[in-house]
Amino acid sequence: MKIGFIGLGIMGKPMAKNLLKAGYELNVYDVNKTAVAEVVASGAKEASSSREAASHVDVVITMLPNSPHVKDVVLGAGGVVEGIGAGTILVDMSSIAPLVSKEVSAELEKHGVVMLDAPVSGGEPKAIEGTLAIMVGGPADAFAKVESLLGVLGASVTHVGDIGSGNMAKLANQIMVASNIAGMSEALVLASKAGVDPSVVYQAVRAGLAGSTVLDAKAPMVLAGNFKPGFRIELHIKDLQNALDTAEQLEVPTPMSTAIIGMMRELQQDGKGGDDHGGLIQYYEKVSHITARAK
């Protein structure tokens, strides 16, 4: 199977490499030529544009930052729609607004192209491991054709429903992850302020009901003061804004998400938008005048 892969950022680059290791043939494109060169060195072929990457392939995968990027890369001048052939499947693995997934899908359908929205969760570590959680929306028959391909990238691949439902599941995921990180941050800063070693608190609670994948992934990082991005605060802001916009359309209250996005935006204003989203703890540290680190 030949794949056109567009978007070689923090997530896309290791995902493309995993597909190459599994024996897939890749045409890759990104505006970051350094990232392209690295993936080409692993066995991919370089395309000169999104249009070229999408030409003469069986599947096109896009992994892009946000809704406007997907619309431009897929439907814009020199984009996927100009090169992709009828019968090809486009798998958009970006995290974007569900309504945009539906809009792009409707345009591609006019050209005989089926689209799946298949956002992922797990950050850079799981992208490297090939153990992402992948949530897929779109026609079941198209999903069946790419399920084994997606299995190279993820430990779990779930068909959620119609187009847009993959991104709806991702928005739900991002609300839960943000809430977990905020709760962890609040708790560890509280313990530190009370004079209790936050690393001991983490060990004490991780095997109980408070234990979670988020806690085990983020607590060791923040307790070491490591905010190297696996998933940047600025990208989590994007996802939460998509969730808030969707919730407003559906008239669903979002008090927690509203509070957390406010904290993240304050950190972004402080120049920390490129930090890992576990860096949310820095908001609590700033207002509490204490640093929560392992002793």
TORPALUM-638601 format. One record per residue (C-alpha): x, y, z. Coordinates in pm, whole numbers, plus 50000, padded with zeros to 5 digits. Example, Ala and Ser with C-alpha at 12.3 -4.5 7.8 and 13.67 -1.06 7.14 Angstrom:
2
512304955050780
513674989450714
***
This chain:
295
500005000050000
501345034249902
500715063350136
500955100850098
501865115350440
501535152750500
502615168750829
505875158150997
505705176451328
506185163051680
503575136151617
503665131151241
507375124451208
507525093851437
504225081351295
505635082750942
508785064651056
506685036851212
504825031850884
508135029350701
509365003350952
506194983450886
506994982150516
504665008750377
505835030750091
505545067750176
505535100249981
505995127650243
505545165250248
506005192450506
507085228950497
509815219250747
512505205850515
514655193550804
511855170450917
511315158850559
515015150950518
514995130250837
512035109250722
513455105950371
516655092650531
514475065650686
513225054550344
510455078250236
510245097449908
509985135249918
507055152449751
507285188749641
503735197549750
500615184149915
499215178349567
502195156749470
502125137549799
498485128549732
499045117249372
499125080349275
498705067049629
496145044449796
495775064450118
496585100250217
497305107750584
497325143450714
498695152751058
498345190451094
497975215951375
494405228751340
491265232651129
492525260950902
495665241050818
493625210450721
491285230950500
494205248050329
496335216850279
493415195550157
491245220449968
493545249949895
495665258149591
498265231149535
496445209649788
495475173549824
492235177549630
494205186749315
496255154749321
494175128149488
492455102149275
488885089649300
488645059549527
491515070949748
490905073350123
492025104450311
492695098550680
492955131550866
494705124151195
494775160651301
492745172251599
490245197051454
486665208851495
484145181451406
482175204851181
485315211850977
485835174450931
482315172350790
482895202450564
486145188950420
484615154350379
481675168450183
484045186049940
486175154949891
483095134049829
482465154949517
485765141049384
485005105049473
487255105549780
486215091150117
487495108350431
488005094950781
488725117551077
491115098651303
492655120451575
495035104951824
495865106552193
499095098052368
501545125652276
505025121852134
506095092152353
503245070152230
503665082751873
507265070451889
506205037252044
503325032251800
500905028852093
498575058152033
494835057352100
493135064251766
489495075151740
487975071951393
484895086951232
483595079350885
482185050950673
482675016450826
483825001150496
486565027150456
487625021550817
487924984250752
490344990950463
492765011150678
492294995051021
495444973950995
497435004150875
496255024451174
497124994951396
500795001751317
500395035851480
498135027751773
497595002952052
493865009352022
491945018751708
488235025251762
485595032751501
483385057951682
480745065551419
480095088851126
482495115450999
483275140651273
482715116051555
486425108251580
487135144551655
484195146051894
485765117252088
489095135852081
487485167152225
486045146152505
489505131152559
491135165452576
488625177952834
489385147653051
493155150753012
493125187953090
490965182053397
493315154553516
496385176653475
494685205753650
493625183453941
497115168853971
498685203553961
496325217354222
496925187754452
500715187154427
501035224554482
498705222154783
500865194254930
504025214354871
502545245155034
501705223855337
505315212255361
504705176755233
507005162254966
504835161454648
506775131654511
505775111354818
502165122454773
502315110254413
503615076154520
500995074154794
498005080054567
499005064854233
497855029654321
494485041954448
491435056854281
493345088754197
495825069053991
495635073653614
497625072153293
497775110053298
499135110553652
501855085153576
502835102853255
502895138453390
503695137553763
507295125053724
507905151753459
506565181153657
508225169553980
511535170253791
510755204353641
510765188753292
508375207053059
509845194752730
506785192552506
505185159452426
502015179552370
502265217152390
500075239752601
499275260552293
497905229852116
495815220152417
494395255552412
493415249452050
491665216852138
489845231552436
488705261152225
487295236651970
485545218852257
484115251552392
482925262252047
481245228551994
479705229352341
478305264052278
476635251851960
475135222552150
474255243652459
476355222452698
477915239353005
481725237253032
482815253853359
485945232453408
487185236053053
486545273353064
488585276953383
491455255453257
491765272652920
492015305453110
494975291753311
496645279052995
496185312352818
497795330353111
500805307153081
500875313552707
501015350752777
503965343653008
505815327652716
505145291752820
502785281452542
505465258652398
505815239352724
504305204952770
500705206752891
501915192153221
503425226653264
499965238153367
501295232953722
503275265053671
500025284853690
499345271054038
502975276054139
502865312154026
499735321554220
500765300854527
504355314054534
505835279154567
507495253854339
506315217854362
509345195954298
510615162554429
512765166654741
***
